[in-house]
Amino acid sequence: MDWINYIKTNENKALNEIYTEFRAPCLNWLKSSMNVDREDAVEIFQLSVVILYDNIQKGKLTQLTGDVKSYLFSIARNKSRELHRRYQKEIRKDEFLNPLVSYIKEESVIQKENLEERIDNSYKALQILGDPCKTLLQLFYYKQMKMDDISQLMGYKNAATAKNQKYKCLKRLQSIYTDHIIKNDAIG
Amino acid sequence: MPLDKKASIDILDRYLQGLCTDQEIQSVESRLSSDQEFKATYEQLLSLSEGARLDNLNAKMHLLKDYESALGHSTSDETIQPSGGKVVKMRWLRSAVAACAAIVLSVFAWQLIGDNEESRMSMAEFQNYIVHDIERSNEKQLSDLQQVAYNNYVIQDFDDAIPKLKQLWEDEHDTIAYYYLGICYWCQGEETEAHEILDQEQFEEFKKPF
């Protein structure tokens, strides 16, 4: 099974199959081998699947040297070790950073200063922006798709039209930053 | 207003996607160090791409949580309490259910015993015999074969791990692979082979299961 291509072409169906196929063995392994309780094991497994997906989308994983199960288990093992380290520091679970934010933060190429806040602001601005702009910007800035492909996928006349739409979306996003995010921060 | 400068955005988009020529890269990097507004646009685009990433990953996480709920409902092993309705007396059905349950439990117990016999040590104990560094940065330094072999070993997939570990030892003199090979043999009950490897002087400092 070419999981990488499957995730790229039919992501939700592929994720469903990965989840169904590897959930039980991974949970059992995490519980018995990594000394993780069931609730944490489920969270670690979910995060591992999302990281697998992200690595494929970002082009970090283009070829699997082993099988997808080994890759997933390897991520799960790293994450369970991180969890143990956090517990050892006696951090309460409700004080943990959102695991996705924490993951993006450690992976990010952006300078770390105020990074959490900046990611959060962009995330909030995208929610306010809504579709189709949100999807267009996601396809371009996250999935790094070409304008030709985006125009086909989103039904724009051509790449130039899609590109023009992207400028408009960025302008709207800028207004959202100015009107909502910065103002709210100033009030807060 | 960093996100409304078309020319800046065009070149920065190309820069972020790795599409710039060497000359363009030089020009962008020079402007990033001297032009504050250009730098602000760049940082905002970077934040946007990470925000878009978070949004996408959040959506996938919700999807997985939905799968989890669906699986939870269909495979829940919690006892369902009777609703207090009419009880139908069907003793033959009870006996049949009891017999089936006994068969299922026997098979399950047999599998458990079988698993324990194969691994010979608890999963938690096995963690003491993992010596390579699995942090991401170091993982990249491993060869493809090492990655696969070590991963097979970590998840105790000994049948798949053994031939690869053997190859690593024979071709590359990979000491860790050789040590893991010894542990694999031990876990599979092949004590003589395990001793042949693990009793060697080079493994004096390594933890041994005997």
Interface residues (C-beta under 8 A of the other chain):
Chain A: E11 N12 L15 N16 Y19 T20 R23 W29 S32 S33 M34 N35 V42 Q46 L47 V49 V50 Y53 D54 Q57 K58 T65 G66 K69 S70 Y71 F73 S74 R77 N78 R81 L100 V101 Y103 I104 S108 V109 I110 L115 R118 I119 D120 N121 S122 Y123 A125 L126 Q127 K134 L137 Q138 F140 Y141 Y142 K143 Q144 Y167 L170 K171 L173 Q174 Y177
Chain B: M1 P2 L3 D4 K6 I9 D13 L16 Q17 E43 Q44 L45 L46 S47 L48 S49 E50 G51 A52 R53 L54 D55 N56 L57 N58 K60 M61 L63 L64 K65 Y67 E68 L71 S122 M123 A124 F126 Q127 I134 E135 R136 E139 D144 L145 Q147 V148 N151 N152 V154 I155 Q156 D157
